Amino acid sequence: MKIIAHRGAPLLAPENTLKSFRLAKESGLVYFELDVHLSKDGQLVVTHDESLKRVTGRDAFVKDLDYKEIFSLDAGEGEKIPLLAEVMKVLGEDTVLNIEIKTDITAYPGIEEKVLSSVKTLWVDWSERVIISSFNFNTLINVRALDETVKIGLLTREFNAEQAERLKAFSLNMSYKRITKDIVNKAKEMGLEVWIYTINNREIFAQMKELGADAVFTDNPYLV
């Protein structure tokens, strides 16, 4: 199975920071995952929550601050919240990146086009090395409408085969708490890879391997 560094290596460094991604890459991993939002001035900001409070202590939303203000905050251990372009440059084009567009709570008009434009500018082989996912099905529909070649990860709590077909999805991304053998079999019949999140336990890792998962997301780059 492929091992995907979930938000970098958050058990070793503050999540979704450049330090976290560097440490994950130094561990030898090739696959990475991150989350993107849009700042008030339209920058693609890499952080998980819509609110900055958990990560930085600042009680404000990403959408309400310019990136200059966001960059001034401490994301832990003196690390800053980075931009998508910065993370992609740190990772380099010998890696594979799952970008989760965080529109399941906050609407960010135009974020799909900005993400696609950014990855196409930064990585020559982007179509083979970037997977875009989101819990917001309409966001994924927008991504597919913008580009017929981009790989899409259907990130969902309930597997819907019709949605996967409509998106021409590359992978099914589900929680290990919800995945079943029947779902794995159906996904494989449709030609989907099965990517499971978020596993930090070797016993559960073994169970997912037995189930037939193609990849697992983990906070621990040294899980195996």
N, C-alpha and C positions, 0 to 999 in steps of 0.2 A: 504493500500500500504506500501511496504517497503521503508524506507528512507535511502539513501546511502550518506555517508559523502564524498563529492567530494573534493579530495585533503586534506582530514581532515576537518578542520573547518576554511577555509581561511578568513571568515569574523571576526574571533576572534583571529587568529594568522597567521604568514606567511605560505603560502600554502606548502603542502607536507613536512613539518618539523615535528619532533617528538612532539613539543609543539602542533602543529595543530592537530595531531592524538590523543594525550592525551586528549585535550579539547573535541574533538568530542566523544571520548569514555566516558568521564566523563558525557556527556550530556545524556548518556543512549543508544546511537545508537549501533547497532550490525553490520551493513553493512558499508563497507568503499571502497573507490576507490583511486588508486594512479597511477603514470606514471613511467616507467623505461626506462633508457638508459644504454649504456655501456661506461665506462670511457676508457681511453687509455690503462690502465693496466687490463681491463677486469672485472671491478667491476660493479655490478648492482646498478646504482645510481637513487635515487628517486627524480625526478624533471620533470616539464612539458615540457619545451622548449629544443630544440636542443642546443640553445645558452644560456649561463649563464648570458647574459647582463641584461635582464629584472629583474631577481630575485636577482642577486648579484652585478650588475654594471660592472662585468668583461666581456670584449668583447672577448669571447672565446667560443669554442664549447666543450661540454662534451666529445666527442670522442677524442679531442686533448690534454686532460689533464689527468694526473694520479689522482687517488682519493685523494691522500694526498694534492694535490694542490686545488682540489675542496673543500675539507673539510676545508681548511684554509680561505675560503670565507664566508662572512656574508650574510645569506639568509634573513635577516630582524630580528630586535630585538635581535641580537646576536645569532640567531639560525643558525645551520649548515644544509647543504644538506645531508640527511642520505642515508644509504644503505638499500636495500630491507630487508635484514636480521634484521636490527635494528628496522625497522618499524613493521615487523611481530612479533618480540619479545615484543614490546610495546603493540601491539594490543592484543596478546594472542590468544589461540586456541578456545576461546568462541566467536569469531567473524567470519564474512564472508568478503572476500577481492576480489575485482575486480582489477586485475592488467592489465593496458593498456601498451602493448609493443609499444614503440614509433618508429616504423620503417617506418612511412608513408613518411618521408623526408630523413632520414639518414639510410643507411644500416648498421646493426650491425651483422655481420656473427656469428652465433652460439648463439645469445641471447636467442632464444627459448629454447634450451637445458639447458642453464644456469638458466633461470627462473624456469623451471620444476625441475631441480636438487635442487635448493635452497628451493622451497616450500616443496618438498618431504622430505628434510632433517629437516626442521624447524617445520612442523606441521604434526602430526600423521594422523589426519583426513582431510588431504589436499584436497582429491578428492571431498569432500562434501562442503568444505569451501573456495575454490579458483575458481574464474572465470577468464579466460584469454581473453582479447579482444585486438583488434588492427584495425586501419583503413586499414592496409595492408593485403589484403586477402591472399597473399602468405605466410605471417607470420603465419596466422591462419592455413593454410594448413600444414605448417611445424610442428606446435604445435600438430595438430591432428595426423600426421604421427608418431610423437614421443610417443604419449600416446592416447590410445583409450578411456580412462575413464575421462580425464580432461574435465571440463565444459568450453565451449567456448561461448563468447558473440560476436555475429556478429555486430561489430561497423561499421555503414555505414550511408551514406547520402541518398542512394537510396536502398530500400529493394529489394533483389534478392532472390527469394525462392529457386532457384537451388543452390545458394551458401550456404544457410542455410542447405539444405539437404545434400550437399556434406560434410559440416563440422560436421554434426550431432550436430548442435548448441543447446545450452541451452537457450540462450536469444537473442532477437533482441534489440540492443542498438541504439536509434536514438534521434535526437534533437526534442524538443517539437515544433519547428518551421516547421518540415517536416512530423511529424507523422499525420496520418489520421485514421478515424474510419475503413476504408477499410483495411488499413495496419494492424491495430490491430487485426481485425477479421481474416485476412489471417494467421497472425503469430500464433494466438491462435488455429486455425484449424490445424496448423502444430505441435502443442504442445510446442511452444516457449513461454517463458515469455517475456513481453515487458517492457524494462527498458528505461526511458526517462531522458534526460539531457538538460540543467542544470537549475533547477527551484528554484528561490529565492522569488517568488511572490505567495502569498496564493491563489489569483484568478486563476492563471495558474495551480497551484497545484490542485485546485478543478476541473478544466477542464480536467486535465489528469486522475484524479480519475473517472470522469464521462465517459471518453473515454475507460476506462478499463485497464489502465496501471497497471502493477504489482509492479513497483518500480520507484522511481524518485531519481535522483542525485541532491544534493543541497550543496551550500556553507554554509548554515545556519542550524546547527543541531537542532535549536529551531523553525524550520519552522512551525511545528504543535505541 
